[in-house]
Amino acid sequence: MSAAFTWHDGERVVRFGIPAAEAGDALRAHGFVPYDLVTTERALATLPEDVRAEASAVHLVAAGPVTETAAALLAEDPGGRLVAWGGGRVIDTAKATAAVGGGAVAAVPTTLAGAEMARGHRLPAGYDDRPRVRPRLVLADPALMTGLPRPRLAESAMNALAHAAEALVTPRANPVCDMAALRAARCLADGLEGGGAAPLALGALLAAYAMDSAGYALHHVLGQTLVRAAGCSHAGAYAALLPHTLAALARRAPAPMDELAAALGTTRDGLGARVAALGGGRRLRDLGVDRGVFDGVVRDALRRRELASTPPPAPDADELHSILAAAW
């Protein structure tokens, strides 16, 4: 299952199944030297010695939104090539920095967030007109991507599953991203139920690829807005919301949700329970979310243009409140 492969996708090369210990050799083989390393204090422990030694500089990404972390990185005057070794926030910070500075990014993901496969990222203040970028080189080691403890790993996998689910229903959905999204769903369920690291990692890559192609809608709008307002875990919030946002999507787009349910080994009626079980069953209250933020979350979510990618009817304030309440 999920043997190693190399995928040439336009200007991007994806190396799947490459051990992290061989990342330095791969960076050199693909001409991605010299480079500055973008990572976190925690991720430094997973770095091979040659990757760290060959870096012209090491930039540690602090906590905070990507708009701020990218601005801080730009102030450090990084080089033109950035190796982002870390989770979604680290990779998005490197992408935003490259978008402003005109550089290139190689990504070595350490989670299932999928940022390495997508153009989506926020930009520092004053640079909103810059085109988004995606990494030119992705080195995906399944063992490195799945190193989180089991409860957090399951939530991270639900973040990936949300990418796949919404890619099936937006106006930009297409047969290629449909195939990728449904394969991703099967891989993620398989990985969580004993299949191991490789299907989880492949599922995350394919799900993010599908979302990059088709975009996102209700779930991501509500989840992103909630995380910014409540300061809770991104993956945890997505996992808590997903059974309920999928129910809302199933009312609007039953055929794609039937396909998703089948990929997960259930029916549309059983989709919410299946996803809740896969994700660990935590609720928003378990994440410390205060219901007092809901009014502001709903107000801000309704202003987001991406909400219009939700199949009709357009979500209204009452529906968004009911989803948040059900997930709480």
C-alpha positions, 0 to 999 in steps of 0.5 A: 500500500502506498509505495514510494513514488515521484510525482511531477506536477507542473513546476512541482515535484512530490517525492513520497515515501522518502525517509527524512534521513535522506532529505539532504540528499534529495535537496541536493539532487533537485538543486535546492541548495543553498537554502535557509531553513524555516522550522520550529524549536520542536521540529529541530529534533527531527532534522537530520544533521546534514540538513541543518548543517547545510542551511545558510541560516535557521529561522525559528517560527514563533507562535501566531498567525501566518500574517505575523510569522511571515512578516517576522521572517521577512524582517530576517532577510531570508535567502531565495530558497526556503526549506520549510520543515514542520507543520502547516503554519511553518510551511504557510509561513515559508510560502507567504515569505516566498510570495512577497520576496519572490523565492522558492520553497521546498516543504518537508511536512511533519503533520497531515495538514496538507499545506505542502500541496496547496497555494492557500496561505495568508499574506503579511499586511500590505502584500495582499496583491501578491500571487500565492505560491506552492512549494516546488519540492515536497519531500513526504516521509510518512513516518515523519508526518504521522508522529503525533500522539494518537488523539492528535493524529486522528484530529489531524486526519479529520482536518485532511478529510475535511479537505477531501469532503469539500473538494467534492461539492464546490463549483470548481469540483472536477473529475480529477479532484473527485478521484483524489478526494475519494481515494484520500478518504479511503486512505485516511480511514484505512490509516486510522484503522490499522493501515499505518503511516503510509495511507495516512500520509498519502491521504493527506497529500491527495486531500490537499491536492483536491482542495487546492484544485476545487477550493473550500466552502462552509466547513473551512470558513466556519472552522477557520473563523472559529479558530481565530476567534477562540484560539483553539486547536485547528485540527481539534476544531475541524474534527469537532465540526466535521460531522455536523458540517458534513450533515449540512453538505449532505442536505445540499449535495447528497450524491457527492456525500453518498460517494464520500460515505461509501469511501468511508465504509458507511452510508450518508445517514451514518456519515456523521457517526463514522467521522466522529468515531474516526476523529476521536469524538471530541467536542468544542467544549473539550477544546475550551471553546466558550460559547460566547464567541459564537455570535462573532464567529457567525457574523464574521463567517457570513462575511467570508466570500468563500462561503458562497462556494457552498452548494445552495441554499446559502447558509444563514446565521441560524444554520451556522449557530446550529452547527456550532451548537451541535459541535459544542 
